[in-house]
Amino acid sequence: MNLISTRVITTDVARLIGFYEGLTGLSATRYTPEFAEIGTGAARLAIAGAGTVPPFVAPDEKILEFLVADVDAVEQRDGMLMPPTTMPWGNRSMLLRDPDGTLINVFTPVTEAARARFR
């Protein structure tokens, strides 16, 4: 299991992309109108619209994202909010909260395009 990114949920994806592109000097890769990533070398900053997450996720929440070989093989735990679900950008994801309430996304890339991002 590798910590691969932090995802910021927002109601204004374009505004936040512009802010972080200006801050880092790096260009975001936009996978959908509601989801983009900025690769920083060691990790990624993912920026996602509120419509990409279930309604119980607030627009200002942050999500720690862990890459695993097979999300369907990960033992489902207390705090699970969303069982493994295939997302439009090609990851199969499971959402849960840690004991302090932090959102955790455990995911596996399942499309060729998604797998290519993590090679």
BALUM-258158 format. One record per residue (C-alpha): chain; x, y, z. Coordinates in steps of 0.1 Angstrom, whole numbers, plus 5000, padded with zeros to 4 digits. Last residue first. Example, Ala and Ser with C-alpha at 12.3 -4.5 7.8 and 13.67 -1.06 7.14 Angstrom:
// BALUM-258158
SITE, c, east, north, up
SITE, A, 5137, 4989, 5071 $
SITE, A, 5123, 4955, 5078 $
This chain:
// BALUM-258158
SITE, c, east, north, up
SITE, A, 5039, 5033, 4861 $
SITE, A, 5011, 5050, 4880 $
SITE, A, 4995, 5071, 4852 $
SITE, A, 4997, 5041, 4828 $
SITE, A, 4974, 5021, 4851 $
SITE, A, 4947, 5048, 4847 $
SITE, A, 4949, 5048, 4809 $
SITE, A, 4949, 5010, 4808 $
SITE, A, 4918, 5009, 4829 $
SITE, A, 4916, 4993, 4864 $
SITE, A, 4938, 5016, 4886 $
SITE, A, 4934, 5002, 4922 $
SITE, A, 4922, 5023, 4950 $
SITE, A, 4920, 5029, 4988 $
SITE, A, 4905, 5063, 4995 $
SITE, A, 4907, 5075, 5031 $
SITE, A, 4886, 5103, 5046 $
SITE, A, 4898, 5116, 5079 $
SITE, A, 4872, 5111, 5107 $
SITE, A, 4896, 5107, 5137 $
SITE, A, 4890, 5069, 5137 $
SITE, A, 4899, 5067, 5100 $
SITE, A, 4871, 5072, 5075 $
SITE, A, 4864, 5049, 5045 $
SITE, A, 4861, 5051, 5007 $
SITE, A, 4868, 5022, 4983 $
SITE, A, 4880, 5030, 4948 $
SITE, A, 4883, 5013, 4914 $
SITE, A, 4903, 5038, 4893 $
SITE, A, 4896, 5045, 4857 $
SITE, A, 4887, 5083, 4855 $
SITE, A, 4850, 5076, 4856 $
SITE, A, 4852, 5058, 4890 $
SITE, A, 4848, 5020, 4895 $
SITE, A, 4833, 5013, 4929 $
SITE, A, 4847, 4993, 4958 $
SITE, A, 4824, 4998, 4988 $
SITE, A, 4816, 5033, 4999 $
SITE, A, 4815, 5046, 5035 $
SITE, A, 4836, 5021, 5053 $
SITE, A, 4842, 5033, 5089 $
SITE, A, 4847, 4998, 5103 $
SITE, A, 4867, 4978, 5078 $
SITE, A, 4864, 4960, 5045 $
SITE, A, 4894, 4937, 5040 $
SITE, A, 4913, 4948, 5009 $
SITE, A, 4909, 4921, 4982 $
SITE, A, 4885, 4943, 4961 $
SITE, A, 4911, 4971, 4962 $
SITE, A, 4936, 4949, 4943 $
SITE, A, 4973, 4960, 4940 $
SITE, A, 4969, 4990, 4963 $
SITE, A, 4973, 5027, 4959 $
SITE, A, 4964, 5048, 4989 $
SITE, A, 4947, 5082, 4987 $
SITE, A, 4944, 5106, 5017 $
SITE, A, 4912, 5126, 5012 $
SITE, A, 4907, 5163, 5020 $
SITE, A, 4873, 5178, 5027 $
SITE, A, 4862, 5213, 5017 $
SITE, A, 4832, 5203, 4995 $
SITE, A, 4819, 5179, 5022 $
SITE, A, 4817, 5142, 5016 $
SITE, A, 4783, 5127, 5027 $
SITE, A, 4769, 5134, 4992 $
SITE, A, 4791, 5107, 4976 $
SITE, A, 4822, 5120, 4957 $
SITE, A, 4827, 5132, 4921 $
SITE, A, 4800, 5158, 4923 $
SITE, A, 4819, 5178, 4948 $
SITE, A, 4845, 5185, 4921 $
SITE, A, 4880, 5170, 4923 $
SITE, A, 4915, 5182, 4926 $
SITE, A, 4942, 5156, 4930 $
SITE, A, 4977, 5166, 4943 $
SITE, A, 5001, 5139, 4933 $
SITE, A, 5031, 5125, 4951 $
SITE, A, 5069, 5122, 4950 $
SITE, A, 5074, 5141, 4917 $
SITE, A, 5048, 5169, 4921 $
SITE, A, 5022, 5156, 4897 $
SITE, A, 4991, 5179, 4895 $
SITE, A, 4959, 5160, 4891 $
SITE, A, 4925, 5168, 4877 $
SITE, A, 4889, 5157, 4882 $
SITE, A, 4855, 5175, 4875 $
SITE, A, 4859, 5184, 4839 $
SITE, A, 4874, 5149, 4833 $
SITE, A, 4910, 5137, 4832 $
SITE, A, 4925, 5172, 4835 $
SITE, A, 4963, 5170, 4839 $
SITE, A, 4974, 5200, 4859 $
SITE, A, 5004, 5221, 4848 $
SITE, A, 5032, 5229, 4872 $
SITE, A, 5044, 5263, 4884 $
SITE, A, 5035, 5251, 4920 $
SITE, A, 5015, 5281, 4933 $
SITE, A, 5002, 5292, 4899 $
SITE, A, 4991, 5257, 4890 $
SITE, A, 4977, 5253, 4925 $
SITE, A, 4955, 5284, 4922 $
SITE, A, 4944, 5277, 4886 $
SITE, A, 4934, 5242, 4895 $
SITE, A, 4914, 5256, 4925 $
SITE, A, 4895, 5280, 4903 $
SITE, A, 4888, 5255, 4876 $
SITE, A, 4875, 5229, 4902 $
SITE, A, 4850, 5253, 4919 $
SITE, A, 4828, 5234, 4944 $
SITE, A, 4859, 5217, 4959 $
SITE, A, 4872, 5184, 4971 $
SITE, A, 4910, 5182, 4976 $
SITE, A, 4926, 5149, 4970 $
SITE, A, 4960, 5139, 4986 $
SITE, A, 4981, 5115, 4966 $
SITE, A, 5001, 5083, 4964 $
SITE, A, 5003, 5068, 4999 $
SITE, A, 5015, 5033, 4989 $
SITE, A, 5000, 5000, 5000 $
